[in-house]
Amino acid sequence: MLRMAWLCLLAVFASAVLAQPPNKALVEESREVANRIAGQVRDELVRELDRTSPIRAITVCKYSVPEITSNISRQTGLRVTRVALRPRNRALAEPDAWEQQVLLDFEKRVAKGEKADALEHHEIVTEPAGRAFRYMKSIAVSQPCMLCHGPVNQLSEGVRAQLLLEYPNDKAVEYQVGQVRGAISIKKPL
Ligand code: HEC
């Protein structure tokens, strides 16, 4: 009887251990990295908007962000990018098929009432190149973003002109506060 009880206990314990996702550490690291990037970008943007003008702040989104993400990639070995369904910079932010699905799912979740800045998804995928851990964290539109991602007729003359000059195929306008602007996407081959 006692032996049975022990076996049961052992079985419960073993299933609890086995039920742990094998990628828990990677999820935590990715979450931390995504939050760090989001925080740094927001700080730099707000600082630049306070100090100079939205036109100057365009350089933050353009030059500082790739620098921040590539530094983090170098430090952690994780491949970090920003992606969006309606990208401003297609060369850098075009999502692949998996990322597109997750972004669509984020939009559905927001439509059902979840908050756009609290969405994440992770998965181990098998791709032609091999197995990889993948993680995405949504980026929400907040008020300061509207200066450059809001409705075109509400953008300042200067911002509109600069965006047209640098991004003639810009799709990243007409957003509303609370929508999903895009996501931080993290990948690590396993
Ligand atoms: C001063 C103008 C400006 C403001 C304010 C701004 N952005 Fe951007 N954003 C840009 C530019 C320019 C790009 C394109 C950068 C590049 O060339 O990679 C961009 C690109 C992005 C991208 C990458 C995907 C894409 O479309 O290329 C995301 C995500 C993003 N912005 C989110 C935000 C969020 C969230 C905020 C508010 C916290 C914000 N932006 C505020 C100008 C701005």
Boltz pocket constraint, residues with backbone or C-beta under 6 A from the ligand:
constraints:
  - pocket:
      binder: B
      contacts: [[A, 42], [A, 45], [A, 53], [A, 54], [A, 55], [A, 56], [A, 57], [A, 58], [A, 59], [A, 61], [A, 62], [A, 82], [A, 83], [A, 84], [A, 86], [A, 87], [A, 88], [A, 89], [A, 90], [A, 92], [A, 93], [A, 139], [A, 140], [A, 141], [A, 142], [A, 144], [A, 145], [A, 146], [A, 147], [A, 148], [A, 149], [A, 172], [A, 181], [A, 182], [A, 183]]
      max_distance: 6.0
